[in-house]
Amino acid sequence: SPARSALAPREAAARRKGKARRGRGKARSEGLLSKQKRSRRMKANDRERNRMHHLNAALDELRSVLPTFPDDAKLTKIETLRFAHNYIW
């Protein structure tokens, strides 16, 4: 038919084999997909939490070596970075 002849060679071969090349299809169940999404989100949250812990630890270490005027005042993140930049400059 004219519609089949207009298909790209890969798509035509996929149709002959009974496999459509559109998207991912519905090979996986909805329950499995929601579990995978939840798992991916939890892993992403863990990575972000670890990233922030490492960033905060690095900023604490930087604060400890910077000379601050009031010793008890904790600088914010941006203040710490600006102060370190100016101190180095």
N, C-alpha and C positions, 0 to 999 in steps of 0.2 A: 504494500500500500504506500501512497505518497508520504504519509506521516512517518512511517518506519524508515523510509529511505532518507528522510530529512534528519534523522537522529545521528548524532556523532557516533563514530565506530565503537567507542567504549560503551556508550549507553545502549547501543543496539546489541552488543555482545552480552551486556548485563541483563537485558530483557530476555534474551534467548535462554540464559541460564536460570531465569526466574528470580533474579535479584535486581531490585530497583535501586538506582544510584541516588535517589533523592533523600537528603537528610540522613538521619540515623535510624529512622523507622521506629517501630514499636517492639523491638526485639526484647527490651527489658521491661519488667513490670514496673508499675508506678511506685509500689512499695520499695523496690530495690533502688529506684532513682531517688526517692526521698531520703533513704538511708545514706546513699552516697553523697547527696547534697549536704546532709547534716554532718556527715563525717568530714567532708571537705571544709565546711564552715568551721567546725571545731578545730581542725588542724590549722586553718588560717588564723583563727583567734589565738591559738597557742603560739604561733610564729610571731604574731603582732605583740602579744604579751611579753614574750622573750626579748623581742627587739626593744620594747620600751624599757624593760628591766635593765638591759645592757646600756641603753642610752642614759638612763638615770644614774646608773653606777658610774659611767664615764663622766657625767657632769658633776657628780659628787666628788670624784677624784680631782677633777679640775678645780672645783671650789676650794678643795683642801690646800692647793698649792698657790692659789691667788691671794695676794695680800688685800684683805678687806678692812675697811675702817672700823665699823662696829663688828667685833668678832662673833657676836651672837646672831647677827642678821643673816638669814639665808637668802642668797641671790636667786632670782627666778632663772629659768633656763635661758631666756633671751638676754637678761642682764649678765649672766655668767659668760655667755658667748661674746657679748659686746665688750665686757670688761677684759676678757682674755685677749681679744683682738687689739684693744687699745694698749694693754699692758705689753704685749709682744711688739707692737708697732713703736 
